[in-house]
């Protein structure tokens, strides 16, 4: 019987970062990335983008090198707003 050397992680470390603040804090990024599995950086300022719901923005990725695969969805909600179940 062949043995496999599979490392199991107990947690997945993710960082969600607003790109608008990235330039101000770019010096911190290299140290933060050392201990991360997933880094999500999005631009949440949308003054020039027409969206059906401007109080929320979402993006997602599917990680397929895990078993089972993992869908990671990040959501930005405008500060002070409350999301309905439909949103």
C-alpha positions in Angstrom: 0.0 0.0 0.0 1.5 3.3 -1.0 1.7 6.0 1.6 0.9 9.6 1.0 2.4 12.5 2.8 -0.6 14.9 3.0 -0.3 17.9 5.3 -3.5 18.9 6.9 -4.1 22.5 7.9 -6.3 23.4 10.7 -7.2 26.8 9.4 -7.3 28.9 6.3 -5.8 32.3 6.7 -7.4 35.0 4.4 -7.0 38.7 4.2 -9.6 41.0 2.6 -8.1 44.4 1.7 -9.6 47.5 0.2 -7.3 48.6 -2.6 -8.0 52.2 -1.9 -6.0 51.9 1.3 -3.2 49.8 -0.3 -1.0 52.7 -1.4 -1.0 54.1 2.2 0.0 50.8 3.8 2.0 49.1 1.0 5.0 48.7 3.4 3.0 46.3 5.6 2.1 44.0 2.7 5.2 41.8 2.4 5.1 40.8 6.1 1.3 40.1 5.9 1.6 37.9 2.8 4.1 35.5 4.5 1.4 34.0 6.7 -1.6 34.0 4.3 -3.2 31.4 2.2 -5.5 33.8 0.3 -5.2 37.5 -0.2 -8.2 39.3 -1.7 -7.6 42.9 -2.7 -10.6 44.8 -4.3 -11.4 48.4 -5.1 -14.6 49.2 -3.4 -14.9 52.8 -4.4 -17.5 52.9 -7.1 -18.5 56.5 -7.8 -18.5 56.0 -11.6 -20.0 52.5 -11.7 -23.7 52.0 -12.0 -24.8 48.9 -10.0 -28.3 47.7 -9.2 -27.4 47.9 -5.5 -24.6 50.4 -4.7 -24.5 49.4 -1.0 -22.9 46.1 -1.6 -20.1 44.6 -3.8 -19.1 41.0 -4.0 -16.4 38.9 -5.7 -15.4 35.3 -5.4 -13.0 32.6 -6.3 -13.1 28.8 -6.4 -10.1 27.0 -4.9 -9.9 23.7 -6.7 -6.7 22.2 -5.3 -8.5 21.2 -2.2 -10.8 18.3 -1.6 -13.6 19.3 -1.7 -13.1 22.5 -3.6 -13.7 25.7 -1.7 -15.8 28.7 -2.8 -14.6 31.9 -1.2 -16.9 34.9 -1.5 -16.1 38.3 -0.1 -18.6 41.0 0.4 -18.1 44.7 1.0 -21.0 46.5 2.6 -21.1 50.3 2.7 -20.6 51.3 6.4 -23.8 52.0 8.2 -26.0 50.0 5.7 -28.0 46.9 6.5 -28.4 44.1 4.0 -31.7 42.4 3.5 -32.0 38.6 2.9 -32.6 39.3 -0.8 -29.4 41.3 -1.1 
